[in-house]
Amino acid sequence: MNQLSLNRREALIAAGMGAMSLGMPGMVMGTDERDASGTAVAAEKSCIFVLLCGGPSHVDTWDMKPEAPDTIRGPYKPIATTVPGMRINEMHTELSKYANDFTLINSMQHPGAINNHFDAMHNLLSGQSVKRVQQGVPDDQPYLGSFVAKHAPSTRNIVSNAWLIKCVGPAVFCAPNIGIGGYLGSAYAPVFVGSAQNHPAMEDFTPPQIYDLGDEKRLATRRTLLGSLESDILNREPVGEDWADLREKGYDAMTRPEGRDAFIMSQEPDSVRDRYGRHPLGQNLLLARRMVEAGVRFVTVNGWTGQAPHDTKGPPSSSWDMHGGNMGMGNAFGDGSYGMNFCLPRMDQAVAALLGDLKERGMLENTLVVVTGEFGRTPKILYQNPPGRQHWPKCFSSIVAGAGIAGGQVYGKTDRTGSYVSNNPVRPEEFSASIYHALDIPLNEPQNNSGLSRPITTGKPIMELFG
């Protein structure tokens, strides 16, 4: 590094804006676009990815089998939706009203021999079915949000890729490359927001420090100092002009109020907060909507619904890992922290509110909503005391809406017991390609790393999902 470059780096740090170039997670900036009045325009496409960590039972939620034996179909009945032929769990009283706005995929699958959260989540989020390390290539594939941050970074926010509650409980639910950005590097990793002890359903919710400007007067003084240093650079080297532009974009993004204001939940009317639900999932989805409005391009939301007030056996891991008594999680069909009677109504309320709110605000056409677990659960109920279901990667269900998704349809299907995909299988490759297509992310541009040329995904988008 020459002396001029070193001075630039030191000057940026001195100005309090060094994170823009030092590889801090999520700190990437796109080209600022403004309308005729000079106001920055909203990002073209964004995504709210609701990850139901633990893997919900598809046969108890969106791919019910009412004609199957009671050892498979479970205790719940399906109800009609606004789409003829689409029937979902009876506790989805609100979500059923928005069936015309989403597509239900009932043929998700992991083709490989995989049966654990760690690998299933890695494959789902990386868009691949087999670990690349098995092919002699390091398994450092970036995840969906990292690729979006690289190809479509925010122009209005210092964060492009965010994750609301990294994981709650054991690290088994956190895939290996969640916090590192894979081979793209830490600049494209997500910024983690909140925890089980600090989330927006709590009155004392604390925003991430990344938006804390500290002493704003001191920051302005440093900006002036940096400007004088850059004037000297401009007189000596043409590239100094590009450096000045980068500094101005960084300063602009850091000082815009909307990034910080997104976390002031009290700005929302009580009626809106109540609509989403005053629980972790509901308020995190409301926060995700506010973050997208503030320019964040990809927001992953942990589908944790919170802890049942009467269930004090320990902190819940990720709500949807409903094994039942064999792992001490209580009745999968009960009202405990790992029970569908507790989790499903909260998920129904929150996801329906998100879809309705985005639609009413005119945001759904540019906001992709994805709701999925990393796999499904065994069709056959494990009848121990109390009952539950085990992991099942052979098939599971997902919901996609917005950003060009047609809505009002069911794509793919499983056999009569919900054991295997019988039509239109969707691997992580096709799923990720469809997400990138919806967000206008180029699929064919090679991703270079250490001399290697890799595709963003080997799958092709499922065009039947789009209108």
Buried (B, 14 or more C-beta within 10 A) or exposed (E): EEEBEEEBBEBBBEBBBBBBBEBBBBBBBBEBEEEEEEEBEBBEBBBBBBBBBBBBBBBBBBBBBEEBEEEBBBEBEBBEBEBEEBBBBBBBBBBBBBBBBBBBBBBBBBBBEBBEBBBBBBBBBBBBBBBBEEEEEEBBBBBBBBBBBBBBBBBBBBBBBBBBBBBBBEEBBBBBBBBBBBBBBBBBBBBBBBBBEBBBBBEEBEBBEBBEEEEEEEBBEBBEEBBEBBEEBBEEEEEBEEBBEBBBBBBBBBBBEBBBBBBEBEEBEEEBBEBBBEBBBBBBBBBBBBBBBBBBBBBBBBBBBBBBEEBEEEEBBBBBBBBBBEBEBBBBBBBBBBBBBBBBBBBBBBBBBBBBBBBEEEBBEBBBBBBBBBBBBBBBBBEEEBBBBBBBBBBBBBBBBBBBBBBBBBBBBBBEBBBBBBEBBBBBBBBBBBBBBBBEBEBEEEBEBEEEEBBBBBBEBBEEBBE
